[in-house]
Amino acid sequence: MAARLARPQSPFKILKSSEGQIVLVKIKGGYEYVGNLDLIDNTMNVVMSNCTEYTKDGKPVARYGKLIIRGSHIQYISINYGQVAPEKVSL
């Protein structure tokens, strides 16, 4: 009997399990936001805290206590960002 392959998790479940972790959110305009992922809903709207905004060149522009990003503006989300790029995380 062949072993059954496990079904891969849905992207939403993976993102939902990343709540409480440091993530990078890149929006369509090229700006990036690094901070704690507080909440994500099923339309990909994101609530972040202790967030830093970076320009296209990677220069920090502003810091936000709480930030809400509309899901339709998001290009991608990088999870576990605090482990991937700890030098860019200054929470």
PyMOL Python script that loads the backbone (N, CA, C, O; Angstrom):
from pymol import cmd

cmd.read_pdbstr("""\
ATOM      1  N   MET A   1       0.835  -1.171   0.000  1.00  0.00           N
ATOM      2  CA  MET A   1       0.000   0.000   0.000  1.00  0.00           C
ATOM      3  C   MET A   1       0.891   1.249   0.000  1.00  0.00           C
ATOM      4  O   MET A   1       1.788   1.380   0.833  1.00  0.00           O
ATOM      5  N   ALA A   2       0.642   2.132  -0.912  1.00  0.00           N
ATOM      6  CA  ALA A   2       1.444   3.348  -1.040  1.00  0.00           C
ATOM      7  C   ALA A   2       1.089   4.327   0.076  1.00  0.00           C
ATOM      8  O   ALA A   2      -0.063   4.424   0.498  1.00  0.00           O
ATOM      9  N   ALA A   3       2.095   5.040   0.538  1.00  0.00           N
ATOM     10  CA  ALA A   3       1.865   6.050   1.571  1.00  0.00           C
ATOM     11  C   ALA A   3       1.136   7.236   0.961  1.00  0.00           C
ATOM     12  O   ALA A   3       1.419   7.643  -0.166  1.00  0.00           O
ATOM     13  N   ARG A   4       0.205   7.778   1.711  1.00  0.00           N
ATOM     14  CA  ARG A   4      -0.539   8.948   1.234  1.00  0.00           C
ATOM     15  C   ARG A   4       0.263  10.214   1.506  1.00  0.00           C
ATOM     16  O   ARG A   4       0.854  10.384   2.572  1.00  0.00           O
ATOM     17  N   LEU A   5       0.265  11.066   0.546  1.00  0.00           N
ATOM     18  CA  LEU A   5       0.943  12.346   0.707  1.00  0.00           C
ATOM     19  C   LEU A   5       0.053  13.283   1.506  1.00  0.00           C
ATOM     20  O   LEU A   5      -1.164  13.310   1.322  1.00  0.00           O
ATOM     21  N   ALA A   6       0.657  14.034   2.375  1.00  0.00           N
ATOM     22  CA  ALA A   6      -0.094  15.009   3.158  1.00  0.00           C
ATOM     23  C   ALA A   6      -0.512  16.165   2.259  1.00  0.00           C
ATOM     24  O   ALA A   6       0.249  16.607   1.399  1.00  0.00           O
ATOM     25  N   ARG A   7      -1.723  16.642   2.471  1.00  0.00           N
ATOM     26  CA  ARG A   7      -2.187  17.804   1.710  1.00  0.00           C
ATOM     27  C   ARG A   7      -1.429  19.039   2.158  1.00  0.00           C
ATOM     28  O   ARG A   7      -1.258  19.259   3.357  1.00  0.00           O
ATOM     29  N   PRO A   8      -0.978  19.837   1.227  1.00  0.00           N
ATOM     30  CA  PRO A   8      -0.286  21.069   1.618  1.00  0.00           C
ATOM     31  C   PRO A   8      -1.272  22.040   2.270  1.00  0.00           C
ATOM     32  O   PRO A   8      -2.459  22.056   1.944  1.00  0.00           O
ATOM     33  N   GLN A   9      -0.758  22.842   3.189  1.00  0.00           N
ATOM     34  CA  GLN A   9      -1.591  23.847   3.842  1.00  0.00           C
ATOM     35  C   GLN A   9      -1.944  24.946   2.851  1.00  0.00           C
ATOM     36  O   GLN A   9      -1.186  25.232   1.924  1.00  0.00           O
ATOM     37  N   SER A  10      -3.093  25.552   3.058  1.00  0.00           N
ATOM     38  CA  SER A  10      -3.476  26.673   2.209  1.00  0.00           C
ATOM     39  C   SER A  10      -2.632  27.891   2.584  1.00  0.00           C
ATOM     40  O   SER A  10      -2.201  28.009   3.731  1.00  0.00           O
ATOM     41  N   PRO A  11      -2.391  28.793   1.638  1.00  0.00           N
ATOM     42  CA  PRO A  11      -1.617  30.004   1.949  1.00  0.00           C
ATOM     43  C   PRO A  11      -2.231  30.809   3.094  1.00  0.00           C
ATOM     44  O   PRO A  11      -1.510  31.374   3.916  1.00  0.00           O
ATOM     45  N   PHE A  12      -3.569  30.859   3.146  1.00  0.00           N
ATOM     46  CA  PHE A  12      -4.218  31.620   4.216  1.00  0.00           C
ATOM     47  C   PHE A  12      -3.906  31.004   5.580  1.00  0.00           C
ATOM     48  O   PHE A  12      -3.653  31.733   6.539  1.00  0.00           O
ATOM     49  N   LYS A  13      -3.921  29.681   5.680  1.00  0.00           N
ATOM     50  CA  LYS A  13      -3.623  29.030   6.961  1.00  0.00           C
ATOM     51  C   LYS A  13      -2.178  29.287   7.377  1.00  0.00           C
ATOM     52  O   LYS A  13      -1.891  29.482   8.558  1.00  0.00           O
ATOM     53  N   ILE A  14      -1.282  29.288   6.413  1.00  0.00           N
ATOM     54  CA  ILE A  14       0.124  29.571   6.719  1.00  0.00           C
ATOM     55  C   ILE A  14       0.268  31.001   7.231  1.00  0.00           C
ATOM     56  O   ILE A  14       0.960  31.241   8.221  1.00  0.00           O
ATOM     57  N   LEU A  15      -0.384  31.951   6.558  1.00  0.00           N
ATOM     58  CA  LEU A  15      -0.318  33.344   7.002  1.00  0.00           C
ATOM     59  C   LEU A  15      -0.989  33.516   8.357  1.00  0.00           C
ATOM     60  O   LEU A  15      -0.477  34.237   9.214  1.00  0.00           O
ATOM     61  N   LYS A  16      -2.119  32.868   8.558  1.00  0.00           N
ATOM     62  CA  LYS A  16      -2.842  32.963   9.828  1.00  0.00           C
ATOM     63  C   LYS A  16      -1.975  32.428  10.969  1.00  0.00           C
ATOM     64  O   LYS A  16      -1.994  32.974  12.072  1.00  0.00           O
ATOM     65  N   SER A  17      -1.219  31.367  10.708  1.00  0.00           N
ATOM     66  CA  SER A  17      -0.346  30.809  11.749  1.00  0.00           C
ATOM     67  C   SER A  17       0.860  31.713  12.020  1.00  0.00           C
ATOM     68  O   SER A  17       1.573  31.512  13.003  1.00  0.00           O
ATOM     69  N   SER A  18       1.091  32.699  11.163  1.00  0.00           N
ATOM     70  CA  SER A  18       2.202  33.634  11.343  1.00  0.00           C
ATOM     71  C   SER A  18       1.811  34.850  12.172  1.00  0.00           C
ATOM     72  O   SER A  18       2.650  35.712  12.434  1.00  0.00           O
ATOM     73  N   GLU A  19       0.556  34.933  12.586  1.00  0.00           N
ATOM     74  CA  GLU A  19       0.151  36.038  13.453  1.00  0.00           C
ATOM     75  C   GLU A  19       0.992  36.003  14.723  1.00  0.00           C
ATOM     76  O   GLU A  19       1.205  34.944  15.313  1.00  0.00           O
ATOM     77  N   GLY A  20       1.464  37.171  15.134  1.00  0.00           N
ATOM     78  CA  GLY A  20       2.332  37.265  16.299  1.00  0.00           C
ATOM     79  C   GLY A  20       3.812  37.202  15.954  1.00  0.00           C
ATOM     80  O   GLY A  20       4.660  37.360  16.833  1.00  0.00           O
ATOM     81  N   GLN A  21       4.131  36.973  14.688  1.00  0.00           N
ATOM     82  CA  GLN A  21       5.525  36.906  14.246  1.00  0.00           C
ATOM     83  C   GLN A  21       5.892  38.156  13.449  1.00  0.00           C
ATOM     84  O   GLN A  21       5.020  38.915  13.025  1.00  0.00           O
ATOM     85  N   ILE A  22       7.182  38.357  13.255  1.00  0.00           N
ATOM     86  CA  ILE A  22       7.662  39.482  12.456  1.00  0.00           C
ATOM     87  C   ILE A  22       7.611  39.089  10.986  1.00  0.00           C
ATOM     88  O   ILE A  22       8.114  38.036  10.594  1.00  0.00           O
ATOM     89  N   VAL A  23       6.994  39.953  10.176  1.00  0.00           N
ATOM     90  CA  VAL A  23       6.842  39.694   8.744  1.00  0.00           C
ATOM     91  C   VAL A  23       7.263  40.923   7.954  1.00  0.00           C
ATOM     92  O   VAL A  23       7.377  42.021   8.499  1.00  0.00           O
ATOM     93  N   LEU A  24       7.492  40.723   6.666  1.00  0.00           N
ATOM     94  CA  LEU A  24       7.707  41.811   5.723  1.00  0.00           C
ATOM     95  C   LEU A  24       6.526  41.812   4.773  1.00  0.00           C
ATOM     96  O   LEU A  24       6.175  40.774   4.212  1.00  0.00           O
ATOM     97  N   VAL A  25       5.908  42.973   4.587  1.00  0.00           N
ATOM     98  CA  VAL A  25       4.815  43.125   3.629  1.00  0.00           C
ATOM     99  C   VAL A  25       5.270  44.120   2.575  1.00  0.00           C
ATOM    100  O   VAL A  25       5.604  45.259   2.900  1.00  0.00           O
ATOM    101  N   LYS A  26       5.285  43.699   1.312  1.00  0.00           N
ATOM    102  CA  LYS A  26       5.639  44.599   0.211  1.00  0.00           C
ATOM    103  C   LYS A  26       4.355  44.960  -0.511  1.00  0.00           C
ATOM    104  O   LYS A  26       3.561  44.089  -0.867  1.00  0.00           O
ATOM    105  N   ILE A  27       4.157  46.271  -0.727  1.00  0.00           N
ATOM    106  CA  ILE A  27       2.954  46.712  -1.427  1.00  0.00           C
ATOM    107  C   ILE A  27       3.299  47.059  -2.874  1.00  0.00           C
ATOM    108  O   ILE A  27       4.469  47.166  -3.240  1.00  0.00           O
ATOM    109  N   LYS A  28       2.272  47.229  -3.675  1.00  0.00           N
ATOM    110  CA  LYS A  28       2.453  47.421  -5.117  1.00  0.00           C
ATOM    111  C   LYS A  28       3.282  48.644  -5.473  1.00  0.00           C
ATOM    112  O   LYS A  28       3.920  48.652  -6.525  1.00  0.00           O
ATOM    113  N   GLY A  29       3.297  49.669  -4.646  1.00  0.00           N
ATOM    114  CA  GLY A  29       4.092  50.858  -4.925  1.00  0.00           C
ATOM    115  C   GLY A  29       5.578  50.666  -4.691  1.00  0.00           C
ATOM    116  O   GLY A  29       6.370  51.559  -4.989  1.00  0.00           O
ATOM    117  N   GLY A  30       5.974  49.503  -4.156  1.00  0.00           N
ATOM    118  CA  GLY A  30       7.379  49.224  -3.926  1.00  0.00           C
ATOM    119  C   GLY A  30       7.824  49.399  -2.487  1.00  0.00           C
ATOM    120  O   GLY A  30       8.914  48.960  -2.120  1.00  0.00           O
ATOM    121  N   TYR A  31       6.996  50.036  -1.661  1.00  0.00           N
ATOM    122  CA  TYR A  31       7.358  50.215  -0.265  1.00  0.00           C
ATOM    123  C   TYR A  31       7.232  48.894   0.484  1.00  0.00           C
ATOM    124  O   TYR A  31       6.421  48.037   0.134  1.00  0.00           O
ATOM    125  N   GLU A  32       8.057  48.747   1.529  1.00  0.00           N
ATOM    126  CA  GLU A  32       8.034  47.546   2.355  1.00  0.00           C
ATOM    127  C   GLU A  32       7.775  47.942   3.798  1.00  0.00           C
ATOM    128  O   GLU A  32       8.198  49.006   4.251  1.00  0.00           O
ATOM    129  N   TYR A  33       7.079  47.079   4.507  1.00  0.00           N
ATOM    130  CA  TYR A  33       6.768  47.284   5.914  1.00  0.00           C
ATOM    131  C   TYR A  33       7.217  46.055   6.685  1.00  0.00           C
ATOM    132  O   TYR A  33       6.843  44.931   6.350  1.00  0.00           O
ATOM    133  N   VAL A  34       8.022  46.272   7.718  1.00  0.00           N
ATOM    134  CA  VAL A  34       8.499  45.182   8.566  1.00  0.00           C
ATOM    135  C   VAL A  34       7.956  45.429   9.965  1.00  0.00           C
ATOM    136  O   VAL A  34       8.149  46.501  10.540  1.00  0.00           O
ATOM    137  N   GLY A  35       7.277  44.429  10.502  1.00  0.00           N
ATOM    138  CA  GLY A  35       6.723  44.570  11.842  1.00  0.00           C
ATOM    139  C   GLY A  35       6.012  43.313  12.277  1.00  0.00           C
ATOM    140  O   GLY A  35       6.050  42.286  11.600  1.00  0.00           O
ATOM    141  N   ASN A  36       5.363  43.410  13.416  1.00  0.00           N
ATOM    142  CA  ASN A  36       4.650  42.282  13.992  1.00  0.00           C
ATOM    143  C   ASN A  36       3.285  42.137  13.316  1.00  0.00           C
ATOM    144  O   ASN A  36       2.517  43.097  13.248  1.00  0.00           O
ATOM    145  N   LEU A  37       2.988  40.950  12.823  1.00  0.00           N
ATOM    146  CA  LEU A  37       1.693  40.672  12.194  1.00  0.00           C
ATOM    147  C   LEU A  37       0.676  40.401  13.291  1.00  0.00           C
ATOM    148  O   LEU A  37       0.717  39.355  13.939  1.00  0.00           O
ATOM    149  N   ASP A  38      -0.238  41.346  13.499  1.00  0.00           N
ATOM    150  CA  ASP A  38      -1.257  41.188  14.535  1.00  0.00           C
ATOM    151  C   ASP A  38      -2.457  40.410  14.029  1.00  0.00           C
ATOM    152  O   ASP A  38      -3.003  39.570  14.745  1.00  0.00           O
ATOM    153  N   LEU A  39      -2.874  40.688  12.789  1.00  0.00           N
ATOM    154  CA  LEU A  39      -4.100  40.080  12.278  1.00  0.00           C
ATOM    155  C   LEU A  39      -4.089  40.083  10.759  1.00  0.00           C
ATOM    156  O   LEU A  39      -3.598  41.021  10.130  1.00  0.00           O
ATOM    157  N   ILE A  40      -4.635  39.024  10.177  1.00  0.00           N
ATOM    158  CA  ILE A  40      -4.856  38.960   8.734  1.00  0.00           C
ATOM    159  C   ILE A  40      -6.231  38.353   8.525  1.00  0.00           C
ATOM    160  O   ILE A  40      -6.591  37.380   9.188  1.00  0.00           O
ATOM    161  N   ASP A  41      -7.007  38.927   7.598  1.00  0.00           N
ATOM    162  CA  ASP A  41      -8.339  38.374   7.353  1.00  0.00           C
ATOM    163  C   ASP A  41      -8.378  37.665   6.005  1.00  0.00           C
ATOM    164  O   ASP A  41      -7.375  37.615   5.293  1.00  0.00           O
ATOM    165  N   ASN A  42      -9.542  37.118   5.658  1.00  0.00           N
ATOM    166  CA  ASN A  42      -9.631  36.302   4.441  1.00  0.00           C
ATOM    167  C   ASN A  42      -9.546  37.113   3.153  1.00  0.00           C
ATOM    168  O   ASN A  42      -9.457  36.523   2.076  1.00  0.00           O
ATOM    169  N   THR A  43      -9.569  38.442   3.223  1.00  0.00           N
ATOM    170  CA  THR A  43      -9.336  39.269   2.034  1.00  0.00           C
ATOM    171  C   THR A  43      -7.912  39.834   2.032  1.00  0.00           C
ATOM    172  O   THR A  43      -7.596  40.737   1.258  1.00  0.00           O
ATOM    173  N   MET A  44      -7.066  39.297   2.902  1.00  0.00           N
ATOM    174  CA  MET A  44      -5.645  39.636   3.011  1.00  0.00           C
ATOM    175  C   MET A  44      -5.388  41.033   3.577  1.00  0.00           C
ATOM    176  O   MET A  44      -4.270  41.536   3.472  1.00  0.00           O
ATOM    177  N   ASN A  45      -6.403  41.673   4.177  1.00  0.00           N
ATOM    178  CA  ASN A  45      -6.143  42.900   4.909  1.00  0.00           C
ATOM    179  C   ASN A  45      -5.250  42.544   6.087  1.00  0.00           C
ATOM    180  O   ASN A  45      -5.442  41.512   6.730  1.00  0.00           O
ATOM    181  N   VAL A  46      -4.272  43.400   6.370  1.00  0.00           N
ATOM    182  CA  VAL A  46      -3.258  43.105   7.376  1.00  0.00           C
ATOM    183  C   VAL A  46      -3.242  44.207   8.424  1.00  0.00           C
ATOM    184  O   VAL A  46      -3.310  45.391   8.091  1.00  0.00           O
ATOM    185  N   VAL A  47      -3.153  43.816   9.688  1.00  0.00           N
ATOM    186  CA  VAL A  47      -2.923  44.748  10.788  1.00  0.00           C
ATOM    187  C   VAL A  47      -1.559  44.412  11.365  1.00  0.00           C
ATOM    188  O   VAL A  47      -1.290  43.272  11.744  1.00  0.00           O
ATOM    189  N   MET A  48      -0.697  45.432  11.427  1.00  0.00           N
ATOM    190  CA  MET A  48       0.662  45.250  11.945  1.00  0.00           C
ATOM    191  C   MET A  48       0.908  46.234  13.080  1.00  0.00           C
ATOM    192  O   MET A  48       0.264  47.280  13.156  1.00  0.00           O
ATOM    193  N   SER A  49       1.848  45.892  13.964  1.00  0.00           N
ATOM    194  CA  SER A  49       2.254  46.809  15.026  1.00  0.00           C
ATOM    195  C   SER A  49       3.776  46.895  15.060  1.00  0.00           C
ATOM    196  O   SER A  49       4.476  46.036  14.524  1.00  0.00           O
ATOM    197  N   ASN A  50       4.277  47.963  15.708  1.00  0.00           N
ATOM    198  CA  ASN A  50       5.727  48.204  15.791  1.00  0.00           C
ATOM    199  C   ASN A  50       6.373  48.037  14.420  1.00  0.00           C
ATOM    200  O   ASN A  50       7.279  47.226  14.230  1.00  0.00           O
ATOM    201  N   CYS A  51       5.883  48.818  13.486  1.00  0.00           N
ATOM    202  CA  CYS A  51       6.183  48.623  12.073  1.00  0.00           C
ATOM    203  C   CYS A  51       7.113  49.724  11.553  1.00  0.00           C
ATOM    204  O   CYS A  51       6.978  50.890  11.925  1.00  0.00           O
ATOM    205  N   THR A  52       8.056  49.340  10.691  1.00  0.00           N
ATOM    206  CA  THR A  52       8.946  50.291  10.030  1.00  0.00           C
ATOM    207  C   THR A  52       8.679  50.257   8.536  1.00  0.00           C
ATOM    208  O   THR A  52       8.574  49.186   7.937  1.00  0.00           O
ATOM    209  N   GLU A  53       8.568  51.447   7.934  1.00  0.00           N
ATOM    210  CA  GLU A  53       8.356  51.566   6.488  1.00  0.00           C
ATOM    211  C   GLU A  53       9.703  51.801   5.812  1.00  0.00           C
ATOM    212  O   GLU A  53      10.507  52.611   6.272  1.00  0.00           O
ATOM    213  N   TYR A  54       9.940  51.075   4.707  1.00  0.00           N
ATOM    214  CA  TYR A  54      11.182  51.207   3.937  1.00  0.00           C
ATOM    215  C   TYR A  54      10.863  51.622   2.506  1.00  0.00           C
ATOM    216  O   TYR A  54       9.847  51.213   1.942  1.00  0.00           O
ATOM    217  N   THR A  55      11.745  52.442   1.921  1.00  0.00           N
ATOM    218  CA  THR A  55      11.589  52.844   0.527  1.00  0.00           C
ATOM    219  C   THR A  55      11.997  51.701  -0.387  1.00  0.00           C
ATOM    220  O   THR A  55      12.418  50.638   0.069  1.00  0.00           O
ATOM    221  N   LYS A  56      11.864  51.941  -1.692  1.00  0.00           N
ATOM    222  CA  LYS A  56      12.292  50.953  -2.688  1.00  0.00           C
ATOM    223  C   LYS A  56      13.787  50.664  -2.573  1.00  0.00           C
ATOM    224  O   LYS A  56      14.246  49.575  -2.918  1.00  0.00           O
ATOM    225  N   ASP A  57      14.542  51.652  -2.084  1.00  0.00           N
ATOM    226  CA  ASP A  57      15.994  51.513  -1.925  1.00  0.00           C
ATOM    227  C   ASP A  57      16.384  50.860  -0.605  1.00  0.00           C
ATOM    228  O   ASP A  57      17.570  50.658  -0.343  1.00  0.00           O
ATOM    229  N   GLY A  58      15.408  50.528   0.223  1.00  0.00           N
ATOM    230  CA  GLY A  58      15.681  49.883   1.503  1.00  0.00           C
ATOM    231  C   GLY A  58      15.996  50.833   2.639  1.00  0.00           C
ATOM    232  O   GLY A  58      16.474  50.404   3.689  1.00  0.00           O
ATOM    233  N   LYS A  59      15.734  52.129   2.446  1.00  0.00           N
ATOM    234  CA  LYS A  59      16.002  53.110   3.494  1.00  0.00           C
ATOM    235  C   LYS A  59      14.767  53.264   4.380  1.00  0.00           C
ATOM    236  O   LYS A  59      13.653  53.385   3.869  1.00  0.00           O
ATOM    237  N   PRO A  60      14.955  53.261   5.715  1.00  0.00           N
ATOM    238  CA  PRO A  60      13.800  53.444   6.599  1.00  0.00           C
ATOM    239  C   PRO A  60      13.245  54.861   6.472  1.00  0.00           C
ATOM    240  O   PRO A  60      13.994  55.837   6.435  1.00  0.00           O
ATOM    241  N   VAL A  61      11.919  54.951   6.406  1.00  0.00           N
ATOM    242  CA  VAL A  61      11.258  56.241   6.225  1.00  0.00           C
ATOM    243  C   VAL A  61      10.497  56.651   7.472  1.00  0.00           C
ATOM    244  O   VAL A  61      10.601  57.794   7.916  1.00  0.00           O
ATOM    245  N   ALA A  62       9.731  55.726   8.042  1.00  0.00           N
ATOM    246  CA  ALA A  62       8.867  56.060   9.175  1.00  0.00           C
ATOM    247  C   ALA A  62       8.636  54.829  10.035  1.00  0.00           C
ATOM    248  O   ALA A  62       8.830  53.692   9.604  1.00  0.00           O
ATOM    249  N   ARG A  63       8.209  55.100  11.287  1.00  0.00           N
ATOM    250  CA  ARG A  63       7.819  54.019  12.194  1.00  0.00           C
ATOM    251  C   ARG A  63       6.366  54.235  12.590  1.00  0.00           C
ATOM    252  O   ARG A  63       5.920  55.365  12.788  1.00  0.00           O
ATOM    253  N   TYR A  64       5.638  53.132  12.702  1.00  0.00           N
ATOM    254  CA  TYR A  64       4.226  53.183  13.048  1.00  0.00           C
ATOM    255  C   TYR A  64       3.957  52.267  14.233  1.00  0.00           C
ATOM    256  O   TYR A  64       4.513  51.172  14.323  1.00  0.00           O
ATOM    257  N   GLY A  65       3.096  52.724  15.142  1.00  0.00           N
ATOM    258  CA  GLY A  65       2.672  51.872  16.246  1.00  0.00           C
ATOM    259  C   GLY A  65       1.709  50.809  15.758  1.00  0.00           C
ATOM    260  O   GLY A  65       1.884  49.626  16.050  1.00  0.00           O
ATOM    261  N   LYS A  66       0.688  51.226  15.011  1.00  0.00           N
ATOM    262  CA  LYS A  66      -0.296  50.324  14.396  1.00  0.00           C
ATOM    263  C   LYS A  66      -0.453  50.728  12.946  1.00  0.00           C
ATOM    264  O   LYS A  66      -0.452  51.914  12.616  1.00  0.00           O
ATOM    265  N   LEU A  67      -0.589  49.736  12.082  1.00  0.00           N
ATOM    266  CA  LEU A  67      -0.715  49.996  10.655  1.00  0.00           C
ATOM    267  C   LEU A  67      -1.690  48.999  10.060  1.00  0.00           C
ATOM    268  O   LEU A  67      -1.627  47.806  10.360  1.00  0.00           O
ATOM    269  N   ILE A  68      -2.588  49.480   9.221  1.00  0.00           N
ATOM    270  CA  ILE A  68      -3.523  48.613   8.502  1.00  0.00           C
ATOM    271  C   ILE A  68      -3.230  48.756   7.018  1.00  0.00           C
ATOM    272  O   ILE A  68      -3.195  49.868   6.491  1.00  0.00           O
ATOM    273  N   ILE A  69      -3.019  47.631   6.345  1.00  0.00           N
ATOM    274  CA  ILE A  69      -2.754  47.630   4.903  1.00  0.00           C
ATOM    275  C   ILE A  69      -3.867  46.859   4.223  1.00  0.00           C
ATOM    276  O   ILE A  69      -4.162  45.719   4.584  1.00  0.00           O
ATOM    277  N   ARG A  70      -4.478  47.487   3.241  1.00  0.00           N
ATOM    278  CA  ARG A  70      -5.553  46.842   2.489  1.00  0.00           C
ATOM    279  C   ARG A  70      -4.989  45.693   1.648  1.00  0.00           C
ATOM    280  O   ARG A  70      -3.953  45.837   1.000  1.00  0.00           O
ATOM    281  N   GLY A  71      -5.671  44.574   1.666  1.00  0.00           N
ATOM    282  CA  GLY A  71      -5.199  43.375   0.986  1.00  0.00           C
ATOM    283  C   GLY A  71      -4.961  43.548  -0.500  1.00  0.00           C
ATOM    284  O   GLY A  71      -4.042  42.941  -1.049  1.00  0.00           O
ATOM    285  N   SER A  72      -5.773  44.368  -1.169  1.00  0.00           N
ATOM    286  CA  SER A  72      -5.626  44.546  -2.617  1.00  0.00           C
ATOM    287  C   SER A  72      -4.357  45.312  -2.988  1.00  0.00           C
ATOM    288  O   SER A  72      -3.974  45.335  -4.158  1.00  0.00           O
ATOM    289  N   HIS A  73      -3.698  45.943  -2.006  1.00  0.00           N
ATOM    290  CA  HIS A  73      -2.457  46.684  -2.264  1.00  0.00           C
ATOM    291  C   HIS A  73      -1.211  45.836  -2.031  1.00  0.00           C
ATOM    292  O   HIS A  73      -0.103  46.266  -2.353  1.00  0.00           O
ATOM    293  N   ILE A  74      -1.378  44.638  -1.475  1.00  0.00           N
ATOM    294  CA  ILE A  74      -0.229  43.812  -1.108  1.00  0.00           C
ATOM    295  C   ILE A  74       0.284  43.028  -2.309  1.00  0.00           C
ATOM    296  O   ILE A  74      -0.479  42.373  -3.019  1.00  0.00           O
ATOM    297  N   GLN A  75       1.590  43.112  -2.517  1.00  0.00           N
ATOM    298  CA  GLN A  75       2.250  42.337  -3.568  1.00  0.00           C
ATOM    299  C   GLN A  75       2.661  40.971  -3.022  1.00  0.00           C
ATOM    300  O   GLN A  75       2.394  39.944  -3.645  1.00  0.00           O
ATOM    301  N   TYR A  76       3.317  40.961  -1.846  1.00  0.00           N
ATOM    302  CA  TYR A  76       3.641  39.688  -1.198  1.00  0.00           C
ATOM    303  C   TYR A  76       3.912  39.903   0.287  1.00  0.00           C
ATOM    304  O   TYR A  76       4.125  41.027   0.743  1.00  0.00           O
ATOM    305  N   ILE A  77       3.897  38.792   1.031  1.00  0.00           N
ATOM    306  CA  ILE A  77       4.200  38.787   2.461  1.00  0.00           C
ATOM    307  C   ILE A  77       5.285  37.744   2.702  1.00  0.00           C
ATOM    308  O   ILE A  77       5.159  36.595   2.278  1.00  0.00           O
ATOM    309  N   SER A  78       6.346  38.150   3.382  1.00  0.00           N
ATOM    310  CA  SER A  78       7.418  37.229   3.755  1.00  0.00           C
ATOM    311  C   SER A  78       7.281  36.929   5.246  1.00  0.00           C
ATOM    312  O   SER A  78       7.372  37.831   6.078  1.00  0.00           O
ATOM    313  N   ILE A  79       7.062  35.656   5.578  1.00  0.00           N
ATOM    314  CA  ILE A  79       6.880  35.280   6.981  1.00  0.00           C
ATOM    315  C   ILE A  79       8.220  34.917   7.607  1.00  0.00           C
ATOM    316  O   ILE A  79       9.208  34.714   6.902  1.00  0.00           O
ATOM    317  N   ASN A  80       8.250  34.836   8.939  1.00  0.00           N
ATOM    318  CA  ASN A  80       9.475  34.537   9.698  1.00  0.00           C
ATOM    319  C   ASN A  80      10.599  35.508   9.351  1.00  0.00           C
ATOM    320  O   ASN A  80      11.768  35.123   9.322  1.00  0.00           O
ATOM    321  N   TYR A  81      10.252  36.748   9.093  1.00  0.00           N
ATOM    322  CA  TYR A  81      11.246  37.713   8.632  1.00  0.00           C
ATOM    323  C   TYR A  81      12.281  38.045   9.700  1.00  0.00           C
ATOM    324  O   TYR A  81      13.417  38.391   9.376  1.00  0.00           O
ATOM    325  N   GLY A  82      11.903  37.944  10.952  1.00  0.00           N
ATOM    326  CA  GLY A  82      12.858  38.191  12.030  1.00  0.00           C
ATOM    327  C   GLY A  82      13.995  37.187  12.041  1.00  0.00           C
ATOM    328  O   GLY A  82      15.093  37.498  12.502  1.00  0.00           O
ATOM    329  N   GLN A  83      13.744  35.983  11.536  1.00  0.00           N
ATOM    330  CA  GLN A  83      14.783  34.957  11.455  1.00  0.00           C
ATOM    331  C   GLN A  83      15.561  35.063  10.148  1.00  0.00           C
ATOM    332  O   GLN A  83      16.756  34.771  10.108  1.00  0.00           O
ATOM    333  N   VAL A  84      14.885  35.480   9.084  1.00  0.00           N
ATOM    334  CA  VAL A  84      15.511  35.554   7.765  1.00  0.00           C
ATOM    335  C   VAL A  84      16.447  36.750   7.658  1.00  0.00           C
ATOM    336  O   VAL A  84      17.556  36.629   7.138  1.00  0.00           O
ATOM    337  N   ALA A  85      16.005  37.901   8.146  1.00  0.00           N
ATOM    338  CA  ALA A  85      16.799  39.132   8.027  1.00  0.00           C
ATOM    339  C   ALA A  85      16.814  39.886   9.355  1.00  0.00           C
ATOM    340  O   ALA A  85      16.245  40.973   9.451  1.00  0.00           O
ATOM    341  N   PRO A  86      17.457  39.326  10.378  1.00  0.00           N
ATOM    342  CA  PRO A  86      17.429  39.977  11.696  1.00  0.00           C
ATOM    343  C   PRO A  86      18.072  41.366  11.711  1.00  0.00           C
ATOM    344  O   PRO A  86      17.742  42.185  12.569  1.00  0.00           O
ATOM    345  N   GLU A  87      18.980  41.639  10.777  1.00  0.00           N
ATOM    346  CA  GLU A  87      19.625  42.960  10.742  1.00  0.00           C
ATOM    347  C   GLU A  87      18.653  44.063  10.347  1.00  0.00           C
ATOM    348  O   GLU A  87      18.912  45.233  10.627  1.00  0.00           O
ATOM    349  N   LYS A  88      17.539  43.718   9.703  1.00  0.00           N
ATOM    350  CA  LYS A  88      16.562  44.709   9.268  1.00  0.00           C
ATOM    351  C   LYS A  88      15.451  44.899  10.298  1.00  0.00           C
ATOM    352  O   LYS A  88      14.597  45.771  10.138  1.00  0.00           O
ATOM    353  N   VAL A  89      15.459  44.093  11.343  1.00  0.00           N
ATOM    354  CA  VAL A  89      14.407  44.148  12.357  1.00  0.00           C
ATOM    355  C   VAL A  89      14.917  44.931  13.551  1.00  0.00           C
ATOM    356  O   VAL A  89      15.914  44.561  14.171  1.00  0.00           O
ATOM    357  N   SER A  90      14.224  46.020  13.868  1.00  0.00           N
ATOM    358  CA  SER A  90      14.626  46.851  15.007  1.00  0.00           C
ATOM    359  C   SER A  90      13.423  47.137  15.889  1.00  0.00           C
ATOM    360  O   SER A  90      13.113  48.295  16.171  1.00  0.00           O
ATOM    361  N   LEU A  91      12.748  46.085  16.322  1.00  0.00           N
ATOM    362  CA  LEU A  91      11.539  46.278  17.131  1.00  0.00           C
ATOM    363  C   LEU A  91      11.867  46.516  18.556  1.00  0.00           C
ATOM    364  O   LEU A  91      10.966  46.698  19.375  1.00  0.00           O
TER     365      LEU A  91
END
""", "prot")
cmd.dss("prot")
cmd.show_as("cartoon", "prot")
cmd.util.cbc("prot")
cmd.orient("prot")
